[in-house]
Amino acid sequence: MQLRESWLLFALGSALFAALTALFGKLGVVGINSNLATFIRTIVILLVTAGILSLRNEWARPAGLPLHSWLFLVLSGIATGLSWLCYYRALQLGPVSKVAPIDKLSVALAIVLGLLFLGEQPSWPLLVGGALIVAGAMVIALF
């Protein structure tokens, strides 16, 4: 597999942009309502994504998408919105150095959900890594 098509490259990009999201978000919510900040962020994401779809000519007719895709994408969108609302409020109330790592407990939760609902197979590295994420978040939160 080419590096440009590697899941690892995109995962590292996600981590980099998530870190920048925390930094810029913390600076952006100063002095404004966190829900308004989330709304502005959402509009920007909508515009950027529409631009990428347009540049890559990847638009598709919504009617052609399977019903289960619609259902799970809508549920994912609701979960994302609720996550962002909580995240921005947490950034407004707490230090980015604590909020962002605790937010990353989502990684450990995603591992558990993948095992329970998607039939993914556990491995020692996966379980140890997940436990270390939880332990790290607990250290950050409690000390």
Secondary structure, 3 states (H helix, E strand, C coil): CCHHHCHHHHHHHHHHHHHHHHHHHHHHCCCCCHHHHHHHHHHHHHHHHHHHHHHCCCCCCHHHCCHHHHHHHHHHHHHHHHHHHHHHHHHHHCCHHHHHHHHCHHHHHHHHHHHHHCCCCCCHHHHHHHHHHHHHHHHHHHC
